[in-house]
Amino acid sequence: PIRAYAAVTAAYWAFMLSDGALRMLVLLHFNSLGFTPIQLAWLFLLYEVAGIVTNLAAGSYHSLARMRDGSALAVQQIQTPIEAGDGRSGYVLVISDITARKRETRDAERRLQDLAWIERIRDALDNDRFVLHAQPIVSLASGQVVQHELLIRMLDDDGTPIAPARFLPVAEHYGLIGEIDRWVIAQGVGHAALGRAVELNLSAHSLSDPTLYGHLDAELRRTGANPKLLIFELTETAILREEESALRFIQAVADRGCGLALDDFGTGYGGFSYLKPVAEWVEDAASLELLKRHGVDYAQGYHLGRPAPAELVFDTKEQNAR
């Protein structure tokens, strides 16, 4: 009777505690119960203390145990049924830590994904499948667009734009970012040659590339562009991380007559107080009015204009100006 009661109790609590993914770990063979009530009590104590949750079925298999909050435990479980000579039966459960194995598997999967992205980036460079989108930057004093920030996109095989956050980290890690930055410079100088004021984003990895200045000079000579129409944007984080290279880059840009924009201003440097602030991510009219009241010089965001293909933006602007 005691064992029958224990079996019913175990089954009841296993049912009550199995809320969706939560399953009580019950090591019982209900045809012939092999656990005493004391053993069951320890089992329930183990559940309450460790919060281990699993779904146990007959036979041997591998699965991930889960804590009661749903987070996975990196363990492997092997369950083997056993029978004693006196007719009692049960299971032997072996749990082993597979944290290192799972980490190695994730690393291998990430490397495979990176290799696929490397091939796609290389293909985009070889087949001219990078494009620039332009977003207006507006003077809050006059309400006029003073320049456009050029934002890179990569086109998928079907022409769908791919956001830079998906491919730039891979390009930076595997040494492809220099070619991308050179492409951005060539495109930006080309727009400046048409009288368009544009702001370019370069990777921090390119700041220490001494050949970048020669490439910029060659493009300026080839197109005859006015360097004053070119603004290079750097993040303050990049300046702090690559301070010596960044300062050389800033000086080289100034020597050529180009402008400088500092993104994330105020997070670490106090020596650029003479720069005019640009508020980004302006999403509504209320935010815009607040910025005006606080004397912000320029603003950028969806409320003022979403990024769109650069040629379309500039063609429309130039047609409206006629």
C-alpha positions as protocol buffer text, in pm:
chain_id: "A"
residue {
  index: 1
  type: PRO
  ca { x: 0 y: 0 z: 0 }
}
residue {
  index: 2
  type: ILE
  ca { x: 280 y: 244 z: 83 }
}
residue {
  index: 3
  type: ARG
  ca { x: 454 y: 184 z: -249 }
}
residue {
  index: 4
  type: ALA
  ca { x: 125 y: 208 z: -437 }
}
residue {
  index: 5
  type: TYR
  ca { x: 55 y: 537 z: -261 }
}
residue {
  index: 6
  type: ALA
  ca { x: 405 y: 660 z: -347 }
}
residue {
  index: 7
  type: ALA
  ca { x: 356 y: 567 z: -712 }
}
residue {
  index: 8
  type: VAL
  ca { x: 24 y: 752 z: -731 }
}
residue {
  index: 9
  type: THR
  ca { x: 176 y: 1052 z: -552 }
}
residue {
  index: 10
  type: ALA
  ca { x: 471 y: 1060 z: -792 }
}
residue {
  index: 11
  type: ALA
  ca { x: 243 y: 1038 z: -1092 }
}
residue {
  index: 12
  type: TYR
  ca { x: 19 y: 1313 z: -953 }
}
residue {
  index: 13
  type: TRP
  ca { x: 306 y: 1555 z: -894 }
}
residue {
  index: 14
  type: ALA
  ca { x: 463 y: 1474 z: -1228 }
}
residue {
  index: 15
  type: PHE
  ca { x: 133 y: 1572 z: -1389 }
}
residue {
  index: 16
  type: MET
  ca { x: 82 y: 1883 z: -1175 }
}
residue {
  index: 17
  type: LEU
  ca { x: 434 y: 2014 z: -1234 }
}
residue {
  index: 18
  type: SER
  ca { x: 438 y: 1954 z: -1610 }
}
residue {
  index: 19
  type: ASP
  ca { x: 333 y: 2300 z: -1724 }
}
residue {
  index: 20
  type: GLY
  ca { x: 421 y: 2298 z: -2093 }
}
residue {
  index: 21
  type: ALA
  ca { x: 797 y: 2245 z: -2104 }
}
residue {
  index: 22
  type: LEU
  ca { x: 817 y: 2173 z: -1728 }
}
residue {
  index: 23
  type: ARG
  ca { x: 823 y: 1799 z: -1659 }
}
residue {
  index: 24
  type: MET
  ca { x: 901 y: 1635 z: -1329 }
}
residue {
  index: 25
  type: LEU
  ca { x: 1201 y: 1399 z: -1339 }
}
residue {
  index: 26
  type: VAL
  ca { x: 1038 y: 1070 z: -1235 }
}
residue {
  index: 27
  type: LEU
  ca { x: 1264 y: 764 z: -1234 }
}
residue {
  index: 28
  type: LEU
  ca { x: 991 y: 507 z: -1189 }
}
residue {
  index: 29
  type: HIS
  ca { x: 878 y: 194 z: -1362 }
}
residue {
  index: 30
  type: PHE
  ca { x: 513 y: 184 z: -1259 }
}
residue {
  index: 31
  type: ASN
  ca { x: 456 y: -185 z: -1341 }
}
residue {
  index: 32
  type: SER
  ca { x: 687 y: -284 z: -1059 }
}
residue {
  index: 33
  type: LEU
  ca { x: 791 y: 7 z: -836 }
}
residue {
  index: 34
  type: GLY
  ca { x: 1151 y: -10 z: -712 }
}
residue {
  index: 35
  type: PHE
  ca { x: 1169 y: 310 z: -502 }
}
residue {
  index: 36
  type: THR
  ca { x: 1086 y: 350 z: -138 }
}
residue {
  index: 37
  type: PRO
  ca { x: 898 y: 658 z: -12 }
}
residue {
  index: 38
  type: ILE
  ca { x: 1227 y: 790 z: 132 }
}
residue {
  index: 39
  type: GLN
  ca { x: 1392 y: 759 z: -210 }
}
residue {
  index: 40
  type: LEU
  ca { x: 1101 y: 943 z: -368 }
}
residue {
  index: 41
  type: ALA
  ca { x: 1134 y: 1218 z: -108 }
}
residue {
  index: 42
  type: TRP
  ca { x: 1499 y: 1263 z: -205 }
}
residue {
  index: 43
  type: LEU
  ca { x: 1396 y: 1272 z: -569 }
}
residue {
  index: 44
  type: PHE
  ca { x: 1148 y: 1552 z: -506 }
}
residue {
  index: 45
  type: LEU
  ca { x: 1409 y: 1737 z: -297 }
}
residue {
  index: 46
  type: LEU
  ca { x: 1651 y: 1713 z: -591 }
}
residue {
  index: 47
  type: TYR
  ca { x: 1387 y: 1868 z: -815 }
}
residue {
  index: 48
  type: GLU
  ca { x: 1318 y: 2152 z: -575 }
}
residue {
  index: 49
  type: VAL
  ca { x: 1684 y: 2234 z: -514 }
}
residue {
  index: 50
  type: ALA
  ca { x: 1825 y: 2197 z: -864 }
}
residue {
  index: 51
  type: GLY
  ca { x: 1510 y: 2268 z: -1061 }
}
residue {
  index: 52
  type: ILE
  ca { x: 1601 y: 2005 z: -1320 }
}
residue {
  index: 53
  type: VAL
  ca { x: 1324 y: 1936 z: -1567 }
}
residue {
  index: 54
  type: THR
  ca { x: 1317 y: 1671 z: -1835 }
}
residue {
  index: 55
  type: ASN
  ca { x: 1080 y: 1453 z: -2028 }
}
residue {
  index: 56
  type: LEU
  ca { x: 1167 y: 1091 z: -1967 }
}
residue {
  index: 57
  type: ALA
  ca { x: 1043 y: 811 z: -2193 }
}
residue {
  index: 58
  type: ALA
  ca { x: 1119 y: 441 z: -2205 }
}
residue {
  index: 59
  type: GLY
  ca { x: 1447 y: 343 z: -2371 }
}
residue {
  index: 60
  type: SER
  ca { x: 1782 y: 521 z: -2408 }
}
residue {
  index: 61
  type: TYR
  ca { x: 1803 y: 872 z: -2554 }
}
residue {
  index: 62
  type: HIS
  ca { x: 1986 y: 1204 z: -2523 }
}
residue {
  index: 63
  type: SER
  ca { x: 1820 y: 1530 z: -2423 }
}
residue {
  index: 64
  type: LEU
  ca { x: 1888 y: 1859 z: -2250 }
}
residue {
  index: 65
  type: ALA
  ca { x: 1762 y: 1900 z: -1896 }
}
residue {
  index: 66
  type: ARG
  ca { x: 1600 y: 2232 z: -1823 }
}
residue {
  index: 67
  type: MET
  ca { x: 1579 y: 2446 z: -1515 }
}
residue {
  index: 68
  type: ARG
  ca { x: 1238 y: 2552 z: -1394 }
}
residue {
  index: 69
  type: ASP
  ca { x: 1292 y: 2896 z: -1554 }
}
residue {
  index: 70
  type: GLY
  ca { x: 1322 y: 2725 z: -1893 }
}
residue {
  index: 71
  type: SER
  ca { x: 1698 y: 2770 z: -1933 }
}
residue {
  index: 72
  type: ALA
  ca { x: 1886 y: 2470 z: -2067 }
}
residue {
  index: 73
  type: LEU
  ca { x: 2144 y: 2274 z: -1875 }
}
residue {
  index: 74
  type: ALA
  ca { x: 2433 y: 2158 z: -2092 }
}
residue {
  index: 75
  type: VAL
  ca { x: 2409 y: 1792 z: -1994 }
}
residue {
  index: 76
  type: GLN
  ca { x: 2372 y: 1463 z: -2172 }
}
residue {
  index: 77
  type: GLN
  ca { x: 2138 y: 1200 z: -2033 }
}
residue {
  index: 78
  type: ILE
  ca { x: 2149 y: 830 z: -2104 }
}
residue {
  index: 79
  type: GLN
  ca { x: 1870 y: 618 z: -1954 }
}
residue {
  index: 80
  type: THR
  ca { x: 1895 y: 238 z: -1946 }
}
residue {
  index: 81
  type: PRO
  ca { x: 1621 y: 7 z: -1813 }
}
residue {
  index: 82
  type: ILE
  ca { x: 1731 y: -257 z: -1559 }
}
residue {
  index: 83
  type: GLU
  ca { x: 1559 y: -553 z: -1394 }
}
residue {
  index: 84
  type: ALA
  ca { x: 1658 y: -715 z: -1065 }
}
residue {
  index: 85
  type: GLY
  ca { x: 1646 y: -1087 z: -1002 }
}
residue {
  index: 86
  type: ASP
  ca { x: 1352 y: -1049 z: -764 }
}
residue {
  index: 87
  type: GLY
  ca { x: 1134 y: -901 z: -1039 }
}
residue {
  index: 88
  type: ARG
  ca { x: 1188 y: -536 z: -953 }
}
residue {
  index: 89
  type: SER
  ca { x: 1271 y: -302 z: -1241 }
}
residue {
  index: 90
  type: GLY
  ca { x: 1381 y: 55 z: -1289 }
}
residue {
  index: 91
  type: TYR
  ca { x: 1629 y: 273 z: -1478 }
}
residue {
  index: 92
  type: VAL
  ca { x: 1991 y: 374 z: -1454 }
}
residue {
  index: 93
  type: LEU
  ca { x: 2032 y: 739 z: -1549 }
}
residue {
  index: 94
  type: VAL
  ca { x: 2380 y: 875 z: -1634 }
}
residue {
  index: 95
  type: ILE
  ca { x: 2412 y: 1254 z: -1659 }
}
residue {
  index: 96
  type: SER
  ca { x: 2734 y: 1404 z: -1796 }
}
residue {
  index: 97
  type: ASP
  ca { x: 2846 y: 1763 z: -1853 }
}
residue {
  index: 98
  type: ILE
  ca { x: 2871 y: 1852 z: -2224 }
}
residue {
  index: 99
  type: THR
  ca { x: 2936 y: 2225 z: -2183 }
}
residue {
  index: 100
  type: ALA
  ca { x: 3269 y: 2212 z: -2370 }
}
residue {
  index: 101
  type: ARG
  ca { x: 3122 y: 1997 z: -2648 }
}
residue {
  index: 102
  type: LYS
  ca { x: 2829 y: 2233 z: -2697 }
}
residue {
  index: 103
  type: ARG
  ca { x: 3064 y: 2533 z: -2704 }
}
residue {
  index: 104
  type: GLU
  ca { x: 3279 y: 2364 z: -2969 }
}
residue {
  index: 105
  type: THR
  ca { x: 2967 y: 2285 z: -3172 }
}
residue {
  index: 106
  type: ARG
  ca { x: 2846 y: 2647 z: -3154 }
}
residue {
  index: 107
  type: ASP
  ca { x: 3192 y: 2773 z: -3253 }
}
residue {
  index: 108
  type: ALA
  ca { x: 3202 y: 2537 z: -3550 }
}
residue {
  index: 109
  type: GLU
  ca { x: 2853 y: 2645 z: -3661 }
}
residue {
  index: 110
  type: ARG
  ca { x: 2953 y: 3012 z: -3631 }
}
residue {
  index: 111
  type: ARG
  ca { x: 3266 y: 2956 z: -3838 }
}
residue {
  index: 112
  type: LEU
  ca { x: 3059 y: 2786 z: -4107 }
}
residue {
  index: 113
  type: GLN
  ca { x: 2818 y: 3080 z: -4109 }
}
residue {
  index: 114
  type: ASP
  ca { x: 3113 y: 3320 z: -4132 }
}
residue {
  index: 115
  type: LEU
  ca { x: 3254 y: 3129 z: -4429 }
}
residue {
  index: 116
  type: ALA
  ca { x: 2919 y: 3160 z: -4605 }
}
residue {
  index: 117
  type: TRP
  ca { x: 2914 y: 3537 z: -4537 }
}
residue {
  index: 118
  type: ILE
  ca { x: 3273 y: 3573 z: -4661 }
}
residue {
  index: 119
  type: GLU
  ca { x: 3171 y: 3416 z: -4991 }
}
residue {
  index: 120
  type: ARG
  ca { x: 2867 y: 3644 z: -5019 }
}
residue {
  index: 121
  type: ILE
  ca { x: 3072 y: 3956 z: -4940 }
}
residue {
  index: 122
  type: ARG
  ca { x: 3340 y: 3857 z: -5190 }
}
residue {
  index: 123
  type: ASP
  ca { x: 3073 y: 3799 z: -5452 }
}
residue {
  index: 124
  type: ALA
  ca { x: 2912 y: 4137 z: -5378 }
}
residue {
  index: 125
  type: LEU
  ca { x: 3248 y: 4312 z: -5419 }
}
residue {
  index: 126
  type: ASP
  ca { x: 3322 y: 4133 z: -5744 }
}
residue {
  index: 127
  type: ASN
  ca { x: 2976 y: 4188 z: -5893 }
}
residue {
  index: 128
  type: ASP
  ca { x: 2899 y: 4542 z: -5773 }
}
residue {
  index: 129
  type: ARG
  ca { x: 2621 y: 4443 z: -5534 }
}
residue {
  index: 130
  type: PHE
  ca { x: 2687 y: 4709 z: -5272 }
}
residue {
  index: 131
  type: VAL
  ca { x: 2466 y: 5017 z: -5273 }
}
residue {
  index: 132
  type: LEU
  ca { x: 2442 y: 5337 z: -5070 }
}
residue {
  index: 133
  type: HIS
  ca { x: 2127 y: 5470 z: -4910 }
}
residue {
  index: 134
  type: ALA
  ca { x: 2106 y: 5839 z: -4824 }
}
residue {
  index: 135
  type: GLN
  ca { x: 1942 y: 5990 z: -4515 }
}
residue {
  index: 136
  type: PRO
  ca { x: 1901 y: 6368 z: -4480 }
}
residue {
  index: 137
  type: ILE
  ca { x: 2063 y: 6573 z: -4203 }
}
residue {
  index: 138
  type: VAL
  ca { x: 1861 y: 6888 z: -4137 }
}
residue {
  index: 139
  type: SER
  ca { x: 1962 y: 7224 z: -3994 }
}
residue {
  index: 140
  type: LEU
  ca { x: 1719 y: 7304 z: -3712 }
}
residue {
  index: 141
  type: ALA
  ca { x: 1781 y: 7676 z: -3758 }
}
residue {
  index: 142
  type: SER
  ca { x: 1677 y: 7689 z: -4123 }
}
residue {
  index: 143
  type: GLY
  ca { x: 1484 y: 7363 z: -4164 }
}
residue {
  index: 144
  type: GLN
  ca { x: 1692 y: 7288 z: -4475 }
}
residue {
  index: 145
  type: VAL
  ca { x: 1875 y: 6967 z: -4561 }
}
residue {
  index: 146
  type: VAL
  ca { x: 2246 y: 7048 z: -4535 }
}
residue {
  index: 147
  type: GLN
  ca { x: 2391 y: 6709 z: -4621 }
}
residue {
  index: 148
  type: HIS
  ca { x: 2308 y: 6339 z: -4649 }
}
residue {
  index: 149
  type: GLU
  ca { x: 2463 y: 6051 z: -4459 }
}
residue {
  index: 150
  type: LEU
  ca { x: 2547 y: 5763 z: -4692 }
}
residue {
  index: 151
  type: LEU
  ca { x: 2467 y: 5422 z: -4544 }
}
residue {
  index: 152
  type: ILE
  ca { x: 2595 y: 5103 z: -4703 }
}
residue {
  index: 153
  type: ARG
  ca { x: 2374 y: 4806 z: -4791 }
}
residue {
  index: 154
  type: MET
  ca { x: 2457 y: 4476 z: -4958 }
}
residue {
  index: 155
  type: LEU
  ca { x: 2215 y: 4333 z: -5210 }
}
residue {
  index: 156
  type: ASP
  ca { x: 2109 y: 3970 z: -5185 }
}
residue {
  index: 157
  type: ASP
  ca { x: 2084 y: 3754 z: -5498 }
}
residue {
  index: 158
  type: ASP
  ca { x: 1724 y: 3867 z: -5545 }
}
residue {
  index: 159
  type: GLY
  ca { x: 1807 y: 4236 z: -5493 }
}
residue {
  index: 160
  type: THR
  ca { x: 1688 y: 4253 z: -5132 }
}
residue {
  index: 161
  type: PRO
  ca { x: 1898 y: 4499 z: -4926 }
}
residue {
  index: 162
  type: ILE
  ca { x: 2094 y: 4343 z: -4638 }
}
residue {
  index: 163
  type: ALA
  ca { x: 2157 y: 4560 z: -4332 }
}
residue {
  index: 164
  type: PRO
  ca { x: 2524 y: 4634 z: -4253 }
}
residue {
  index: 165
  type: ALA
  ca { x: 2502 y: 4479 z: -3906 }
}
residue {
  index: 166
  type: ARG
  ca { x: 2474 y: 4140 z: -4074 }
}
residue {
  index: 167
  type: PHE
  ca { x: 2787 y: 4154 z: -4289 }
}
residue {
  index: 168
  type: LEU
  ca { x: 3021 y: 4429 z: -4163 }
}
residue {
  index: 169
  type: PRO
  ca { x: 3135 y: 4242 z: -3847 }
}
residue {
  index: 170
  type: VAL
  ca { x: 3239 y: 3946 z: -4063 }
}
residue {
  index: 171
  type: ALA
  ca { x: 3412 y: 4178 z: -4311 }
}
residue {
  index: 172
  type: GLU
  ca { x: 3603 y: 4345 z: -4028 }
}
residue {
  index: 173
  type: HIS
  ca { x: 3703 y: 4016 z: -3866 }
}
residue {
  index: 174
  type: TYR
  ca { x: 3827 y: 3852 z: -4186 }
}
residue {
  index: 175
  type: GLY
  ca { x: 4004 y: 4150 z: -4345 }
}
residue {
  index: 176
  type: LEU
  ca { x: 3752 y: 4245 z: -4614 }
}
residue {
  index: 177
  type: ILE
  ca { x: 3655 y: 4580 z: -4465 }
}
residue {
  index: 178
  type: GLY
  ca { x: 3937 y: 4769 z: -4637 }
}
residue {
  index: 179
  type: GLU
  ca { x: 3794 y: 4692 z: -4981 }
}
residue {
  index: 180
  type: ILE
  ca { x: 3447 y: 4794 z: -4867 }
}
residue {
  index: 181
  type: ASP
  ca { x: 3573 y: 5125 z: -4725 }
}
residue {
  index: 182
  type: ARG
  ca { x: 3757 y: 5201 z: -5049 }
}
residue {
  index: 183
  type: TRP
  ca { x: 3436 y: 5137 z: -5240 }
}
residue {
  index: 184
  type: VAL
  ca { x: 3249 y: 5373 z: -5003 }
}
residue {
  index: 185
  type: ILE
  ca { x: 3513 y: 5645 z: -5052 }
}
residue {
  index: 186
  type: ALA
  ca { x: 3498 y: 5613 z: -5431 }
}
residue {
  index: 187
  type: GLN
  ca { x: 3119 y: 5635 z: -5430 }
}
residue {
  index: 188
  type: GLY
  ca { x: 3114 y: 5924 z: -5183 }
}
residue {
  index: 189
  type: VAL
  ca { x: 3370 y: 6126 z: -5381 }
}
residue {
  index: 190
  type: GLY
  ca { x: 3163 y: 6060 z: -5692 }
}
residue {
  index: 191
  type: HIS
  ca { x: 2859 y: 6218 z: -5526 }
}
residue {
  index: 192
  type: ALA
  ca { x: 3068 y: 6513 z: -5408 }
}
residue {
  index: 193
  type: ALA
  ca { x: 3186 y: 6562 z: -5766 }
}
residue {
  index: 194
  type: LEU
  ca { x: 2820 y: 6622 z: -5856 }
}
residue {
  index: 195
  type: GLY
  ca { x: 2794 y: 6896 z: -5595 }
}
residue {
  index: 196
  type: ARG
  ca { x: 2632 y: 6681 z: -5324 }
}
residue {
  index: 197
  type: ALA
  ca { x: 2737 y: 6722 z: -4959 }
}
residue {
  index: 198
  type: VAL
  ca { x: 2771 y: 6372 z: -4819 }
}
residue {
  index: 199
  type: GLU
  ca { x: 2880 y: 6211 z: -4495 }
}
residue {
  index: 200
  type: LEU
  ca { x: 3069 y: 5879 z: -4510 }
}
residue {
  index: 201
  type: ASN
  ca { x: 3111 y: 5608 z: -4249 }
}
residue {
  index: 202
  type: LEU
  ca { x: 3443 y: 5425 z: -4230 }
}
residue {
  index: 203
  type: SER
  ca { x: 3540 y: 5130 z: -4014 }
}
residue {
  index: 204
  type: ALA
  ca { x: 3777 y: 5184 z: -3724 }
}
residue {
  index: 205
  type: HIS
  ca { x: 3991 y: 4908 z: -3878 }
}
residue {
  index: 206
  type: SER
  ca { x: 4071 y: 5135 z: -4173 }
}
residue {
  index: 207
  type: LEU
  ca { x: 4206 y: 5419 z: -3961 }
}
residue {
  index: 208
  type: SER
  ca { x: 4547 y: 5254 z: -3937 }
}
residue {
  index: 209
  type: ASP
  ca { x: 4566 y: 5180 z: -4311 }
}
residue {
  index: 210
  type: PRO
  ca { x: 4825 y: 5425 z: -4454 }
}
residue {
  index: 211
  type: THR
  ca { x: 4718 y: 5349 z: -4812 }
}
residue {
  index: 212
  type: LEU
  ca { x: 4369 y: 5487 z: -4749 }
}
residue {
  index: 213
  type: TYR
  ca { x: 4487 y: 5847 z: -4790 }
}
residue {
  index: 214
  type: GLY
  ca { x: 4640 y: 5774 z: -5128 }
}
residue {
  index: 215
  type: HIS
  ca { x: 4313 y: 5619 z: -5240 }
}
residue {
  index: 216
  type: LEU
  ca { x: 4122 y: 5929 z: -5126 }
}
residue {
  index: 217
  type: ASP
  ca { x: 4369 y: 6159 z: -5304 }
}
residue {
  index: 218
  type: ALA
  ca { x: 4343 y: 5956 z: -5625 }
}
residue {
  index: 219
  type: GLU
  ca { x: 3963 y: 5974 z: -5622 }
}
residue {
  index: 220
  type: LEU
  ca { x: 3965 y: 6348 z: -5555 }
}
residue {
  index: 221
  type: ARG
  ca { x: 4204 y: 6403 z: -5847 }
}
residue {
  index: 222
  type: ARG
  ca { x: 4012 y: 6172 z: -6078 }
}
residue {
  index: 223
  type: THR
  ca { x: 3674 y: 6334 z: -6018 }
}
residue {
  index: 224
  type: GLY
  ca { x: 3773 y: 6691 z: -5940 }
}
residue {
  index: 225
  type: ALA
  ca { x: 3538 y: 6679 z: -5639 }
}
residue {
  index: 226
  type: ASN
  ca { x: 3534 y: 6961 z: -5385 }
}
residue {
  index: 227
  type: PRO
  ca { x: 3672 y: 6803 z: -5063 }
}
residue {
  index: 228
  type: LYS
  ca { x: 3461 y: 7043 z: -4856 }
}
residue {
  index: 229
  type: LEU
  ca { x: 3155 y: 6846 z: -4963 }
}
residue {
  index: 230
  type: LEU
  ca { x: 3298 y: 6529 z: -4799 }
}
residue {
  index: 231
  type: ILE
  ca { x: 3244 y: 6465 z: -4429 }
}
residue {
  index: 232
  type: PHE
  ca { x: 3394 y: 6155 z: -4266 }
}
residue {
  index: 233
  type: GLU
  ca { x: 3213 y: 6018 z: -3964 }
}
residue {
  index: 234
  type: LEU
  ca { x: 3401 y: 5843 z: -3684 }
}
residue {
  index: 235
  type: THR
  ca { x: 3261 y: 5699 z: -3365 }
}
residue {
  index: 236
  type: GLU
  ca { x: 3411 y: 5832 z: -3047 }
}
residue {
  index: 237
  type: THR
  ca { x: 3457 y: 5469 z: -2942 }
}
residue {
  index: 238
  type: ALA
  ca { x: 3684 y: 5415 z: -3244 }
}
residue {
  index: 239
  type: ILE
  ca { x: 3889 y: 5721 z: -3150 }
}
residue {
  index: 240
  type: LEU
  ca { x: 3933 y: 5598 z: -2796 }
}
residue {
  index: 241
  type: ARG
  ca { x: 4027 y: 5247 z: -2911 }
}
residue {
  index: 242
  type: GLU
  ca { x: 4264 y: 5355 z: -3191 }
}
residue {
  index: 243
  type: GLU
  ca { x: 4358 y: 5699 z: -3063 }
}
residue {
  index: 244
  type: GLU
  ca { x: 4693 y: 5741 z: -3240 }
}
residue {
  index: 245
  type: SER
  ca { x: 4563 y: 5615 z: -3577 }
}
residue {
  index: 246
  type: ALA
  ca { x: 4241 y: 5814 z: -3538 }
}
residue {
  index: 247
  type: LEU
  ca { x: 4425 y: 6140 z: -3471 }
}
residue {
  index: 248
  type: ARG
  ca { x: 4644 y: 6084 z: -3779 }
}
residue {
  index: 249
  type: PHE
  ca { x: 4330 y: 6022 z: -3982 }
}
residue {
  index: 250
  type: ILE
  ca { x: 4161 y: 6336 z: -3848 }
}
residue {
  index: 251
  type: GLN
  ca { x: 4467 y: 6543 z: -3938 }
}
residue {
  index: 252
  type: ALA
  ca { x: 4488 y: 6389 z: -4286 }
}
residue {
  index: 253
  type: VAL
  ca { x: 4119 y: 6458 z: -4351 }
}
residue {
  index: 254
  type: ALA
  ca { x: 4158 y: 6820 z: -4233 }
}
residue {
  index: 255
  type: ASP
  ca { x: 4468 y: 6868 z: -4448 }
}
residue {
  index: 256
  type: ARG
  ca { x: 4265 y: 6771 z: -4754 }
}
residue {
  index: 257
  type: GLY
  ca { x: 3986 y: 7012 z: -4669 }
}
residue {
  index: 258
  type: CYS
  ca { x: 3730 y: 6745 z: -4577 }
}
residue {
  index: 259
  type: GLY
  ca { x: 3498 y: 6764 z: -4278 }
}
residue {
  index: 260
  type: LEU
  ca { x: 3473 y: 6544 z: -3970 }
}
residue {
  index: 261
  type: ALA
  ca { x: 3165 y: 6416 z: -3787 }
}
residue {
  index: 262
  type: LEU
  ca { x: 3199 y: 6250 z: -3447 }
}
residue {
  index: 263
  type: ASP
  ca { x: 2934 y: 5993 z: -3363 }
}
residue {
  index: 264
  type: ASP
  ca { x: 2847 y: 5895 z: -3002 }
}
residue {
  index: 265
  type: PHE
  ca { x: 2990 y: 6228 z: -2891 }
}
residue {
  index: 266
  type: GLY
  ca { x: 3024 y: 6279 z: -2517 }
}
residue {
  index: 267
  type: THR
  ca { x: 3080 y: 5920 z: -2407 }
}
residue {
  index: 268
  type: GLY
  ca { x: 3453 y: 5953 z: -2350 }
}
residue {
  index: 269
  type: TYR
  ca { x: 3610 y: 6267 z: -2493 }
}
residue {
  index: 270
  type: GLY
  ca { x: 3573 y: 6620 z: -2367 }
}
residue {
  index: 271
  type: GLY
  ca { x: 3810 y: 6790 z: -2607 }
}
residue {
  index: 272
  type: PHE
  ca { x: 3569 y: 6834 z: -2899 }
}
residue {
  index: 273
  type: SER
  ca { x: 3329 y: 7084 z: -2746 }
}
residue {
  index: 274
  type: TYR
  ca { x: 3363 y: 7306 z: -3053 }
}
residue {
  index: 275
  type: LEU
  ca { x: 3179 y: 7053 z: -3272 }
}
residue {
  index: 276
  type: LYS
  ca { x: 2819 y: 7124 z: -3363 }
}
residue {
  index: 277
  type: PRO
  ca { x: 2593 y: 6851 z: -3227 }
}
residue {
  index: 278
  type: VAL
  ca { x: 2371 y: 6638 z: -3453 }
}
residue {
  index: 279
  type: ALA
  ca { x: 2081 y: 6459 z: -3288 }
}
residue {
  index: 280
  type: GLU
  ca { x: 2012 y: 6118 z: -3440 }
}
residue {
  index: 281
  type: TRP
  ca { x: 1706 y: 5893 z: -3419 }
}
residue {
  index: 282
  type: VAL
  ca { x: 1456 y: 6181 z: -3421 }
}
residue {
  index: 283
  type: GLU
  ca { x: 1128 y: 5992 z: -3454 }
}
residue {
  index: 284
  type: ASP
  ca { x: 854 y: 6250 z: -3395 }
}
residue {
  index: 285
  type: ALA
  ca { x: 766 y: 6620 z: -3395 }
}
residue {
  index: 286
  type: ALA
  ca { x: 773 y: 6647 z: -3016 }
}
residue {
  index: 287
  type: SER
  ca { x: 1135 y: 6529 z: -3005 }
}
residue {
  index: 288
  type: LEU
  ca { x: 1225 y: 6774 z: -3279 }
}
residue {
  index: 289
  type: GLU
  ca { x: 1075 y: 7069 z: -3090 }
}
residue {
  index: 290
  type: LEU
  ca { x: 1256 y: 6965 z: -2773 }
}
residue {
  index: 291
  type: LEU
  ca { x: 1588 y: 6962 z: -2960 }
}
residue {
  index: 292
  type: LYS
  ca { x: 1521 y: 7308 z: -3102 }
}
residue {
  index: 293
  type: ARG
  ca { x: 1452 y: 7447 z: -2756 }
}
residue {
  index: 294
  type: HIS
  ca { x: 1781 y: 7305 z: -2629 }
}
residue {
  index: 295
  type: GLY
  ca { x: 1983 y: 7462 z: -2910 }
}
residue {
  index: 296
  type: VAL
  ca { x: 2080 y: 7150 z: -3103 }
}
residue {
  index: 297
  type: ASP
  ca { x: 2222 y: 7243 z: -3444 }
}
residue {
  index: 298
  type: TYR
  ca { x: 2126 y: 6952 z: -3667 }
}
residue {
  index: 299
  type: ALA
  ca { x: 1896 y: 6651 z: -3656 }
}
residue {
  index: 300
  type: GLN
  ca { x: 1854 y: 6323 z: -3837 }
}
residue {
  index: 301
  type: GLY
  ca { x: 1593 y: 6050 z: -3809 }
}
residue {
  index: 302
  type: TYR
  ca { x: 1283 y: 5889 z: -3955 }
}
residue {
  index: 303
  type: HIS
  ca { x: 1070 y: 6195 z: -3875 }
}
residue {
  index: 304
  type: LEU
  ca { x: 1292 y: 6400 z: -4107 }
}
residue {
  index: 305
  type: GLY
  ca { x: 1357 y: 6138 z: -4370 }
}
residue {
  index: 306
  type: ARG
  ca { x: 1416 y: 5765 z: -4395 }
}
residue {
  index: 307
  type: PRO
  ca { x: 1720 y: 5619 z: -4571 }
}
residue {
  index: 308
  type: ALA
  ca { x: 1648 y: 5550 z: -4938 }
}
residue {
  index: 309
  type: PRO
  ca { x: 1861 y: 5460 z: -5243 }
}
residue {
  index: 310
  type: ALA
  ca { x: 2104 y: 5748 z: -5286 }
}
residue {
  index: 311
  type: GLU
  ca { x: 2048 y: 5803 z: -5656 }
}
residue {
  index: 312
  type: LEU
  ca { x: 1672 y: 5819 z: -5603 }
}
residue {
  index: 313
  type: VAL
  ca { x: 1710 y: 6067 z: -5314 }
}
residue {
  index: 314
  type: PHE
  ca { x: 1947 y: 6298 z: -5502 }
}
residue {
  index: 315
  type: ASP
  ca { x: 1759 y: 6277 z: -5833 }
}
residue {
  index: 316
  type: THR
  ca { x: 1436 y: 6374 z: -5658 }
}
residue {
  index: 317
  type: LYS
  ca { x: 1602 y: 6658 z: -5469 }
}
residue {
  index: 318
  type: GLU
  ca { x: 1768 y: 6798 z: -5781 }
}
residue {
  index: 319
  type: GLN
  ca { x: 1449 y: 6777 z: -5984 }
}
residue {
  index: 320
  type: ASN
  ca { x: 1257 y: 6965 z: -5715 }
}
residue {
  index: 321
  type: ALA
  ca { x: 1527 y: 7233 z: -5708 }
}
residue {
  index: 322
  type: ARG
  ca { x: 1485 y: 7312 z: -6080 }
}
